[in-house]
Amino acid sequence: MTQRAFRIRFVLGRRAPVPDKKTICRWVSDFRQTGQTLEALKEAIRQEVAAITPEMFLKFMDNYRERLHQCINIQGRHLSDVLFKTH
Protein backbone atom coordinates (compact mmCIF):
# COMPACT_ATOMS: atom_id res chain seq x y z
CA MET A 1 0.00 0.00 0.00
CA THR A 2 1.46 3.35 -0.97
CA GLN A 3 0.80 6.76 0.48
CA ARG A 4 -1.57 7.52 -2.42
CA ALA A 5 -3.53 4.32 -1.76
CA PHE A 6 -3.55 5.16 1.96
CA ARG A 7 -5.07 8.59 1.21
CA ILE A 8 -7.71 7.04 -1.05
CA ARG A 9 -8.58 4.23 1.38
CA PHE A 10 -8.95 6.55 4.37
CA VAL A 11 -10.45 9.45 2.39
CA LEU A 12 -7.69 11.91 3.19
CA GLY A 13 -7.14 15.14 1.33
CA ARG A 14 -4.26 15.64 -1.09
CA ARG A 15 -2.21 17.58 1.45
CA ALA A 16 -3.28 15.65 4.54
CA PRO A 17 -0.33 14.18 6.43
CA VAL A 18 0.11 10.44 6.07
CA PRO A 19 2.72 8.03 7.41
CA ASP A 20 5.72 7.35 5.19
CA LYS A 21 5.76 4.28 2.94
CA LYS A 22 8.10 2.34 5.25
CA THR A 23 5.74 2.81 8.22
CA ILE A 24 2.68 1.79 6.20
CA CYS A 25 4.47 -1.33 4.93
CA ARG A 26 5.52 -2.23 8.49
CA TRP A 27 1.90 -1.89 9.69
CA VAL A 28 0.67 -4.14 6.89
CA SER A 29 3.42 -6.68 7.57
CA ASP A 30 2.70 -6.69 11.32
CA PHE A 31 -1.01 -7.16 10.68
CA ARG A 32 -0.36 -10.05 8.28
CA GLN A 33 1.90 -11.73 10.84
CA THR A 34 -0.28 -11.26 13.91
CA GLY A 35 -3.75 -10.85 12.45
CA GLN A 36 -4.48 -8.38 15.21
CA THR A 37 -6.49 -5.27 14.63
CA LEU A 38 -5.99 -2.05 16.53
CA GLU A 39 -9.14 -2.77 18.53
CA ALA A 40 -7.80 -6.21 19.51
CA LEU A 41 -4.57 -4.62 20.69
CA LYS A 42 -6.48 -2.02 22.71
CA GLU A 43 -8.52 -4.79 24.34
CA ALA A 44 -5.35 -6.70 25.22
CA ILE A 45 -3.99 -3.56 26.92
CA ARG A 46 -7.26 -3.12 28.84
CA GLN A 47 -7.04 -6.70 30.08
CA GLU A 48 -3.43 -6.29 31.21
CA VAL A 49 -4.26 -3.08 33.07
CA ALA A 50 -7.24 -4.77 34.74
CA ALA A 51 -4.92 -7.59 35.88
CA ILE A 52 -2.78 -5.21 37.96
CA THR A 53 -3.40 -6.07 41.59
CA PRO A 54 -3.46 -3.50 44.40
CA GLU A 55 -0.30 -5.13 45.80
CA MET A 56 1.52 -4.71 42.47
CA PHE A 57 0.48 -1.07 42.32
CA LEU A 58 1.61 -0.37 45.89
CA LYS A 59 4.98 -1.99 45.19
CA PHE A 60 5.32 0.18 42.09
CA MET A 61 4.49 3.34 44.05
CA ASP A 62 7.02 2.48 46.77
CA ASN A 63 9.71 1.88 44.16
CA TYR A 64 8.80 5.11 42.35
CA ARG A 65 9.06 7.14 45.56
CA GLU A 66 12.43 5.56 46.31
CA ARG A 67 13.67 6.45 42.81
CA LEU A 68 12.51 10.04 43.22
CA HIS A 69 14.43 10.34 46.49
CA GLN A 70 17.52 8.86 44.82
CA CYS A 71 17.26 11.46 42.05
CA ILE A 72 16.98 14.26 44.60
CA ASN A 73 19.94 12.94 46.60
CA ILE A 74 22.22 12.80 43.56
CA GLN A 75 20.97 16.18 42.33
CA GLY A 76 19.38 14.92 39.13
CA ARG A 77 22.34 12.96 37.82
CA HIS A 78 21.92 9.51 36.26
CA LEU A 79 20.97 6.67 38.53
CA SER A 80 23.89 4.25 38.80
CA ASP A 81 21.81 1.12 38.12
CA VAL A 82 20.06 2.46 35.01
CA LEU A 83 21.62 1.71 31.65
CA PHE A 84 21.20 4.26 28.90
CA LYS A 85 21.51 3.20 25.30
CA THR A 86 23.70 5.51 23.26
CA HIS A 87 23.84 5.56 19.51
Jmol script that loads the backbone (N, CA, C; Angstrom):
load data "model"
ATOM      1  N   MET A   1       0.857  -1.174   0.000  1.00  0.00           N
ATOM      2  CA  MET A   1       0.000   0.000   0.000  1.00  0.00           C
ATOM      3  C   MET A   1       0.906   1.240   0.000  1.00  0.00           C
ATOM      4  N   THR A   2       0.669   2.133  -0.892  1.00  0.00           N
ATOM      5  CA  THR A   2       1.459   3.351  -0.970  1.00  0.00           C
ATOM      6  C   THR A   2       0.743   4.481  -0.243  1.00  0.00           C
ATOM      7  N   GLN A   3       1.426   5.616  -0.176  1.00  0.00           N
ATOM      8  CA  GLN A   3       0.800   6.763   0.476  1.00  0.00           C
ATOM      9  C   GLN A   3      -0.456   7.198  -0.282  1.00  0.00           C
ATOM     10  N   ARG A   4      -0.398   7.133  -1.614  1.00  0.00           N
ATOM     11  CA  ARG A   4      -1.567   7.517  -2.417  1.00  0.00           C
ATOM     12  C   ARG A   4      -2.738   6.594  -2.104  1.00  0.00           C
ATOM     13  N   ALA A   5      -2.478   5.283  -2.071  1.00  0.00           N
ATOM     14  CA  ALA A   5      -3.530   4.316  -1.759  1.00  0.00           C
ATOM     15  C   ALA A   5      -4.049   4.531  -0.343  1.00  0.00           C
ATOM     16  N   PHE A   6      -3.165   4.882   0.576  1.00  0.00           N
ATOM     17  CA  PHE A   6      -3.553   5.164   1.960  1.00  0.00           C
ATOM     18  C   PHE A   6      -4.513   6.345   1.994  1.00  0.00           C
ATOM     19  N   ARG A   7      -4.184   7.403   1.253  1.00  0.00           N
ATOM     20  CA  ARG A   7      -5.069   8.585   1.208  1.00  0.00           C
ATOM     21  C   ARG A   7      -6.442   8.222   0.646  1.00  0.00           C
ATOM     22  N   ILE A   8      -6.444   7.427  -0.430  1.00  0.00           N
ATOM     23  CA  ILE A   8      -7.714   7.044  -1.052  1.00  0.00           C
ATOM     24  C   ILE A   8      -8.532   6.180  -0.104  1.00  0.00           C
ATOM     25  N   ARG A   9      -7.882   5.174   0.499  1.00  0.00           N
ATOM     26  CA  ARG A   9      -8.579   4.226   1.376  1.00  0.00           C
ATOM     27  C   ARG A   9      -9.194   4.914   2.592  1.00  0.00           C
ATOM     28  N   PHE A  10      -8.476   5.881   3.164  1.00  0.00           N
ATOM     29  CA  PHE A  10      -8.953   6.553   4.371  1.00  0.00           C
ATOM     30  C   PHE A  10      -9.525   7.938   4.099  1.00  0.00           C
ATOM     31  N   VAL A  11      -9.801   8.218   2.838  1.00  0.00           N
ATOM     32  CA  VAL A  11     -10.449   9.452   2.393  1.00  0.00           C
ATOM     33  C   VAL A  11      -9.753  10.677   2.977  1.00  0.00           C
ATOM     34  N   LEU A  12      -8.471  10.777   2.720  1.00  0.00           N
ATOM     35  CA  LEU A  12      -7.689  11.912   3.192  1.00  0.00           C
ATOM     36  C   LEU A  12      -7.434  12.867   2.041  1.00  0.00           C
ATOM     37  N   GLY A  13      -7.398  14.135   2.343  1.00  0.00           N
ATOM     38  CA  GLY A  13      -7.139  15.140   1.326  1.00  0.00           C
ATOM     39  C   GLY A  13      -5.733  15.033   0.745  1.00  0.00           C
ATOM     40  N   ARG A  14      -5.537  15.696  -0.370  1.00  0.00           N
ATOM     41  CA  ARG A  14      -4.264  15.636  -1.094  1.00  0.00           C
ATOM     42  C   ARG A  14      -3.084  16.071  -0.228  1.00  0.00           C
ATOM     43  N   ARG A  15      -3.295  17.056   0.623  1.00  0.00           N
ATOM     44  CA  ARG A  15      -2.207  17.576   1.446  1.00  0.00           C
ATOM     45  C   ARG A  15      -2.258  17.092   2.898  1.00  0.00           C
ATOM     46  N   ALA A  16      -3.173  16.178   3.178  1.00  0.00           N
ATOM     47  CA  ALA A  16      -3.277  15.646   4.536  1.00  0.00           C
ATOM     48  C   ALA A  16      -2.037  14.819   4.858  1.00  0.00           C
ATOM     49  N   PRO A  17      -1.528  14.957   6.077  1.00  0.00           N
ATOM     50  CA  PRO A  17      -0.330  14.184   6.432  1.00  0.00           C
ATOM     51  C   PRO A  17      -0.653  12.690   6.515  1.00  0.00           C
ATOM     52  N   VAL A  18       0.248  11.890   5.984  1.00  0.00           N
ATOM     53  CA  VAL A  18       0.111  10.435   6.068  1.00  0.00           C
ATOM     54  C   VAL A  18       1.461   9.853   6.473  1.00  0.00           C
ATOM     55  N   PRO A  19       1.455   8.657   7.048  1.00  0.00           N
ATOM     56  CA  PRO A  19       2.722   8.025   7.408  1.00  0.00           C
ATOM     57  C   PRO A  19       3.562   7.752   6.161  1.00  0.00           C
ATOM     58  N   ASP A  20       4.862   7.640   6.339  1.00  0.00           N
ATOM     59  CA  ASP A  20       5.716   7.347   5.186  1.00  0.00           C
ATOM     60  C   ASP A  20       5.508   5.900   4.739  1.00  0.00           C
ATOM     61  N   LYS A  21       5.984   5.592   3.536  1.00  0.00           N
ATOM     62  CA  LYS A  21       5.761   4.280   2.937  1.00  0.00           C
ATOM     63  C   LYS A  21       6.306   3.152   3.815  1.00  0.00           C
ATOM     64  N   LYS A  22       7.473   3.359   4.411  1.00  0.00           N
ATOM     65  CA  LYS A  22       8.097   2.337   5.249  1.00  0.00           C
ATOM     66  C   LYS A  22       7.201   1.997   6.446  1.00  0.00           C
ATOM     67  N   THR A  23       6.622   3.019   7.070  1.00  0.00           N
ATOM     68  CA  THR A  23       5.740   2.813   8.220  1.00  0.00           C
ATOM     69  C   THR A  23       4.485   2.058   7.806  1.00  0.00           C
ATOM     70  N   ILE A  24       3.888   2.460   6.694  1.00  0.00           N
ATOM     71  CA  ILE A  24       2.681   1.792   6.205  1.00  0.00           C
ATOM     72  C   ILE A  24       2.982   0.321   5.920  1.00  0.00           C
ATOM     73  N   CYS A  25       4.091   0.053   5.250  1.00  0.00           N
ATOM     74  CA  CYS A  25       4.473  -1.332   4.932  1.00  0.00           C
ATOM     75  C   CYS A  25       4.703  -2.152   6.196  1.00  0.00           C
ATOM     76  N   ARG A  26       5.300  -1.533   7.229  1.00  0.00           N
ATOM     77  CA  ARG A  26       5.519  -2.231   8.492  1.00  0.00           C
ATOM     78  C   ARG A  26       4.183  -2.572   9.155  1.00  0.00           C
ATOM     79  N   TRP A  27       3.222  -1.629   9.118  1.00  0.00           N
ATOM     80  CA  TRP A  27       1.900  -1.892   9.691  1.00  0.00           C
ATOM     81  C   TRP A  27       1.235  -3.070   8.989  1.00  0.00           C
ATOM     82  N   VAL A  28       1.292  -3.066   7.668  1.00  0.00           N
ATOM     83  CA  VAL A  28       0.666  -4.140   6.888  1.00  0.00           C
ATOM     84  C   VAL A  28       1.344  -5.468   7.218  1.00  0.00           C
ATOM     85  N   SER A  29       2.672  -5.469   7.264  1.00  0.00           N
ATOM     86  CA  SER A  29       3.420  -6.680   7.572  1.00  0.00           C
ATOM     87  C   SER A  29       3.074  -7.203   8.966  1.00  0.00           C
ATOM     88  N   ASP A  30       3.043  -6.301   9.951  1.00  0.00           N
ATOM     89  CA  ASP A  30       2.697  -6.692  11.324  1.00  0.00           C
ATOM     90  C   ASP A  30       1.298  -7.284  11.391  1.00  0.00           C
ATOM     91  N   PHE A  31       0.363  -6.658  10.672  1.00  0.00           N
ATOM     92  CA  PHE A  31      -1.013  -7.159  10.681  1.00  0.00           C
ATOM     93  C   PHE A  31      -1.078  -8.540  10.046  1.00  0.00           C
ATOM     94  N   ARG A  32      -0.358  -8.739   8.948  1.00  0.00           N
ATOM     95  CA  ARG A  32      -0.361 -10.048   8.283  1.00  0.00           C
ATOM     96  C   ARG A  32       0.230 -11.121   9.187  1.00  0.00           C
ATOM     97  N   GLN A  33       1.249 -10.760   9.960  1.00  0.00           N
ATOM     98  CA  GLN A  33       1.900 -11.734  10.837  1.00  0.00           C
ATOM     99  C   GLN A  33       1.057 -12.066  12.062  1.00  0.00           C
ATOM    100  N   THR A  34       0.451 -11.044  12.653  1.00  0.00           N
ATOM    101  CA  THR A  34      -0.278 -11.263  13.905  1.00  0.00           C
ATOM    102  C   THR A  34      -1.776 -11.416  13.714  1.00  0.00           C
ATOM    103  N   GLY A  35      -2.308 -10.812  12.668  1.00  0.00           N
ATOM    104  CA  GLY A  35      -3.751 -10.854  12.447  1.00  0.00           C
ATOM    105  C   GLY A  35      -4.519 -10.014  13.441  1.00  0.00           C
ATOM    106  N   GLN A  36      -3.808  -9.180  14.195  1.00  0.00           N
ATOM    107  CA  GLN A  36      -4.476  -8.378  15.213  1.00  0.00           C
ATOM    108  C   GLN A  36      -4.847  -7.006  14.674  1.00  0.00           C
ATOM    109  N   THR A  37      -6.048  -6.615  14.978  1.00  0.00           N
ATOM    110  CA  THR A  37      -6.493  -5.274  14.629  1.00  0.00           C
ATOM    111  C   THR A  37      -6.144  -4.325  15.759  1.00  0.00           C
ATOM    112  N   LEU A  38      -6.259  -3.050  15.500  1.00  0.00           N
ATOM    113  CA  LEU A  38      -5.986  -2.055  16.526  1.00  0.00           C
ATOM    114  C   LEU A  38      -6.924  -2.244  17.711  1.00  0.00           C
ATOM    115  N   GLU A  39      -8.179  -2.568  17.440  1.00  0.00           N
ATOM    116  CA  GLU A  39      -9.142  -2.767  18.529  1.00  0.00           C
ATOM    117  C   GLU A  39      -8.751  -3.976  19.386  1.00  0.00           C
ATOM    118  N   ALA A  40      -8.243  -5.030  18.748  1.00  0.00           N
ATOM    119  CA  ALA A  40      -7.800  -6.211  19.506  1.00  0.00           C
ATOM    120  C   ALA A  40      -6.615  -5.855  20.392  1.00  0.00           C
ATOM    121  N   LEU A  41      -5.708  -5.044  19.886  1.00  0.00           N
ATOM    122  CA  LEU A  41      -4.565  -4.616  20.690  1.00  0.00           C
ATOM    123  C   LEU A  41      -5.005  -3.753  21.872  1.00  0.00           C
ATOM    124  N   LYS A  42      -5.958  -2.858  21.627  1.00  0.00           N
ATOM    125  CA  LYS A  42      -6.481  -2.021  22.711  1.00  0.00           C
ATOM    126  C   LYS A  42      -7.133  -2.890  23.792  1.00  0.00           C
ATOM    127  N   GLU A  43      -7.871  -3.901  23.373  1.00  0.00           N
ATOM    128  CA  GLU A  43      -8.521  -4.787  24.336  1.00  0.00           C
ATOM    129  C   GLU A  43      -7.486  -5.565  25.140  1.00  0.00           C
ATOM    130  N   ALA A  44      -6.411  -5.990  24.508  1.00  0.00           N
ATOM    131  CA  ALA A  44      -5.350  -6.696  25.219  1.00  0.00           C
ATOM    132  C   ALA A  44      -4.720  -5.793  26.277  1.00  0.00           C
ATOM    133  N   ILE A  45      -4.543  -4.512  25.948  1.00  0.00           N
ATOM    134  CA  ILE A  45      -3.995  -3.557  26.917  1.00  0.00           C
ATOM    135  C   ILE A  45      -4.968  -3.380  28.084  1.00  0.00           C
ATOM    136  N   ARG A  46      -6.256  -3.259  27.776  1.00  0.00           N
ATOM    137  CA  ARG A  46      -7.259  -3.115  28.836  1.00  0.00           C
ATOM    138  C   ARG A  46      -7.215  -4.311  29.797  1.00  0.00           C
ATOM    139  N   GLN A  47      -7.077  -5.506  29.241  1.00  0.00           N
ATOM    140  CA  GLN A  47      -7.035  -6.704  30.077  1.00  0.00           C
ATOM    141  C   GLN A  47      -5.795  -6.722  30.961  1.00  0.00           C
ATOM    142  N   GLU A  48      -4.667  -6.317  30.415  1.00  0.00           N
ATOM    143  CA  GLU A  48      -3.430  -6.290  31.208  1.00  0.00           C
ATOM    144  C   GLU A  48      -3.525  -5.263  32.334  1.00  0.00           C
ATOM    145  N   VAL A  49      -4.093  -4.113  32.042  1.00  0.00           N
ATOM    146  CA  VAL A  49      -4.255  -3.077  33.074  1.00  0.00           C
ATOM    147  C   VAL A  49      -5.199  -3.576  34.163  1.00  0.00           C
ATOM    148  N   ALA A  50      -6.275  -4.252  33.764  1.00  0.00           N
ATOM    149  CA  ALA A  50      -7.238  -4.770  34.744  1.00  0.00           C
ATOM    150  C   ALA A  50      -6.608  -5.846  35.624  1.00  0.00           C
ATOM    151  N   ALA A  51      -5.564  -6.509  35.121  1.00  0.00           N
ATOM    152  CA  ALA A  51      -4.919  -7.590  35.877  1.00  0.00           C
ATOM    153  C   ALA A  51      -3.942  -7.076  36.942  1.00  0.00           C
ATOM    154  N   ILE A  52      -3.697  -5.773  36.961  1.00  0.00           N
ATOM    155  CA  ILE A  52      -2.779  -5.214  37.961  1.00  0.00           C
ATOM    156  C   ILE A  52      -3.460  -5.257  39.322  1.00  0.00           C
ATOM    157  N   THR A  53      -2.814  -5.933  40.253  1.00  0.00           N
ATOM    158  CA  THR A  53      -3.396  -6.073  41.595  1.00  0.00           C
ATOM    159  C   THR A  53      -3.036  -4.848  42.445  1.00  0.00           C
ATOM    160  N   PRO A  54      -3.798  -4.607  43.499  1.00  0.00           N
ATOM    161  CA  PRO A  54      -3.459  -3.503  44.397  1.00  0.00           C
ATOM    162  C   PRO A  54      -2.044  -3.655  44.979  1.00  0.00           C
ATOM    163  N   GLU A  55      -1.640  -4.894  45.254  1.00  0.00           N
ATOM    164  CA  GLU A  55      -0.304  -5.126  45.799  1.00  0.00           C
ATOM    165  C   GLU A  55       0.781  -4.718  44.794  1.00  0.00           C
ATOM    166  N   MET A  56       0.561  -5.075  43.518  1.00  0.00           N
ATOM    167  CA  MET A  56       1.522  -4.707  42.471  1.00  0.00           C
ATOM    168  C   MET A  56       1.632  -3.183  42.369  1.00  0.00           C
ATOM    169  N   PHE A  57       0.478  -2.525  42.436  1.00  0.00           N
ATOM    170  CA  PHE A  57       0.476  -1.069  42.319  1.00  0.00           C
ATOM    171  C   PHE A  57       1.192  -0.422  43.497  1.00  0.00           C
ATOM    172  N   LEU A  58       0.943  -0.928  44.707  1.00  0.00           N
ATOM    173  CA  LEU A  58       1.613  -0.373  45.892  1.00  0.00           C
ATOM    174  C   LEU A  58       3.129  -0.574  45.813  1.00  0.00           C
ATOM    175  N   LYS A  59       3.547  -1.742  45.342  1.00  0.00           N
ATOM    176  CA  LYS A  59       4.977  -1.995  45.188  1.00  0.00           C
ATOM    177  C   LYS A  59       5.584  -1.019  44.171  1.00  0.00           C
ATOM    178  N   PHE A  60       4.866  -0.784  43.071  1.00  0.00           N
ATOM    179  CA  PHE A  60       5.319   0.182  42.085  1.00  0.00           C
ATOM    180  C   PHE A  60       5.460   1.576  42.695  1.00  0.00           C
ATOM    181  N   MET A  61       4.462   2.002  43.457  1.00  0.00           N
ATOM    182  CA  MET A  61       4.492   3.341  44.051  1.00  0.00           C
ATOM    183  C   MET A  61       5.644   3.480  45.043  1.00  0.00           C
ATOM    184  N   ASP A  62       5.897   2.449  45.831  1.00  0.00           N
ATOM    185  CA  ASP A  62       7.023   2.484  46.770  1.00  0.00           C
ATOM    186  C   ASP A  62       8.342   2.616  46.016  1.00  0.00           C
ATOM    187  N   ASN A  63       8.499   1.838  44.959  1.00  0.00           N
ATOM    188  CA  ASN A  63       9.709   1.881  44.161  1.00  0.00           C
ATOM    189  C   ASN A  63       9.871   3.253  43.501  1.00  0.00           C
ATOM    190  N   TYR A  64       8.766   3.800  43.013  1.00  0.00           N
ATOM    191  CA  TYR A  64       8.801   5.108  42.349  1.00  0.00           C
ATOM    192  C   TYR A  64       9.242   6.194  43.338  1.00  0.00           C
ATOM    193  N   ARG A  65       8.671   6.163  44.538  1.00  0.00           N
ATOM    194  CA  ARG A  65       9.062   7.138  45.564  1.00  0.00           C
ATOM    195  C   ARG A  65      10.549   7.027  45.888  1.00  0.00           C
ATOM    196  N   GLU A  66      11.022   5.790  46.014  1.00  0.00           N
ATOM    197  CA  GLU A  66      12.432   5.556  46.312  1.00  0.00           C
ATOM    198  C   GLU A  66      13.312   6.132  45.188  1.00  0.00           C
ATOM    199  N   ARG A  67      12.905   5.915  43.956  1.00  0.00           N
ATOM    200  CA  ARG A  67      13.669   6.445  42.814  1.00  0.00           C
ATOM    201  C   ARG A  67      13.690   7.979  42.827  1.00  0.00           C
ATOM    202  N   LEU A  68      12.559   8.575  43.151  1.00  0.00           N
ATOM    203  CA  LEU A  68      12.508  10.040  43.224  1.00  0.00           C
ATOM    204  C   LEU A  68      13.478  10.568  44.277  1.00  0.00           C
ATOM    205  N   HIS A  69      13.501   9.920  45.426  1.00  0.00           N
ATOM    206  CA  HIS A  69      14.428  10.336  46.485  1.00  0.00           C
ATOM    207  C   HIS A  69      15.881  10.160  46.044  1.00  0.00           C
ATOM    208  N   GLN A  70      16.163   9.066  45.335  1.00  0.00           N
ATOM    209  CA  GLN A  70      17.521   8.859  44.816  1.00  0.00           C
ATOM    210  C   GLN A  70      17.901   9.992  43.858  1.00  0.00           C
ATOM    211  N   CYS A  71      16.993  10.366  42.993  1.00  0.00           N
ATOM    212  CA  CYS A  71      17.259  11.462  42.047  1.00  0.00           C
ATOM    213  C   CYS A  71      17.554  12.768  42.785  1.00  0.00           C
ATOM    214  N   ILE A  72      16.772  13.040  43.821  1.00  0.00           N
ATOM    215  CA  ILE A  72      16.978  14.256  44.602  1.00  0.00           C
ATOM    216  C   ILE A  72      18.335  14.217  45.296  1.00  0.00           C
ATOM    217  N   ASN A  73      18.671  13.061  45.876  1.00  0.00           N
ATOM    218  CA  ASN A  73      19.937  12.939  46.604  1.00  0.00           C
ATOM    219  C   ASN A  73      21.167  13.095  45.710  1.00  0.00           C
ATOM    220  N   ILE A  74      21.049  12.675  44.451  1.00  0.00           N
ATOM    221  CA  ILE A  74      22.217  12.799  43.555  1.00  0.00           C
ATOM    222  C   ILE A  74      22.072  14.007  42.633  1.00  0.00           C
ATOM    223  N   GLN A  75      21.166  14.901  43.006  1.00  0.00           N
ATOM    224  CA  GLN A  75      20.966  16.184  42.333  1.00  0.00           C
ATOM    225  C   GLN A  75      20.688  16.036  40.837  1.00  0.00           C
ATOM    226  N   GLY A  76      19.844  15.067  40.514  1.00  0.00           N
ATOM    227  CA  GLY A  76      19.385  14.919  39.134  1.00  0.00           C
ATOM    228  C   GLY A  76      20.318  14.184  38.196  1.00  0.00           C
ATOM    229  N   ARG A  77      21.445  13.709  38.701  1.00  0.00           N
ATOM    230  CA  ARG A  77      22.344  12.957  37.825  1.00  0.00           C
ATOM    231  C   ARG A  77      21.766  11.571  37.552  1.00  0.00           C
ATOM    232  N   HIS A  78      22.401  10.847  36.626  1.00  0.00           N
ATOM    233  CA  HIS A  78      21.923   9.515  36.259  1.00  0.00           C
ATOM    234  C   HIS A  78      21.982   8.553  37.441  1.00  0.00           C
ATOM    235  N   LEU A  79      20.972   7.724  37.521  1.00  0.00           N
ATOM    236  CA  LEU A  79      20.971   6.669  38.533  1.00  0.00           C
ATOM    237  C   LEU A  79      22.012   5.628  38.137  1.00  0.00           C
ATOM    238  N   SER A  80      22.776   5.142  39.103  1.00  0.00           N
ATOM    239  CA  SER A  80      23.891   4.250  38.798  1.00  0.00           C
ATOM    240  C   SER A  80      23.449   2.897  38.251  1.00  0.00           C
ATOM    241  N   ASP A  81      22.241   2.445  38.581  1.00  0.00           N
ATOM    242  CA  ASP A  81      21.805   1.123  38.116  1.00  0.00           C
ATOM    243  C   ASP A  81      20.932   1.169  36.871  1.00  0.00           C
ATOM    244  N   VAL A  82      20.860   2.334  36.229  1.00  0.00           N
ATOM    245  CA  VAL A  82      20.056   2.459  35.010  1.00  0.00           C
ATOM    246  C   VAL A  82      21.016   2.569  33.822  1.00  0.00           C
ATOM    247  N   LEU A  83      20.784   1.709  32.845  1.00  0.00           N
ATOM    248  CA  LEU A  83      21.625   1.714  31.650  1.00  0.00           C
ATOM    249  C   LEU A  83      20.951   2.569  30.581  1.00  0.00           C
ATOM    250  N   PHE A  84      21.714   3.440  29.971  1.00  0.00           N
ATOM    251  CA  PHE A  84      21.196   4.264  28.896  1.00  0.00           C
ATOM    252  C   PHE A  84      21.832   3.832  27.594  1.00  0.00           C
ATOM    253  N   LYS A  85      21.005   3.609  26.596  1.00  0.00           N
ATOM    254  CA  LYS A  85      21.514   3.202  25.303  1.00  0.00           C
ATOM    255  C   LYS A  85      21.964   4.441  24.542  1.00  0.00           C
ATOM    256  N   THR A  86      23.187   4.395  24.067  1.00  0.00           N
ATOM    257  CA  THR A  86      23.705   5.511  23.258  1.00  0.00           C
ATOM    258  C   THR A  86      23.907   5.024  21.843  1.00  0.00           C
ATOM    259  N   HIS A  87      23.730   5.932  20.930  1.00  0.00           N
ATOM    260  CA  HIS A  87      23.843   5.562  19.506  1.00  0.00           C
ATOM    261  C   HIS A  87      25.193   5.956  18.978  1.00  0.00           C
TER     262      HIS A  87
END
end "model"
wireframe off; spacefill off
backbone 0.3
color backbone group
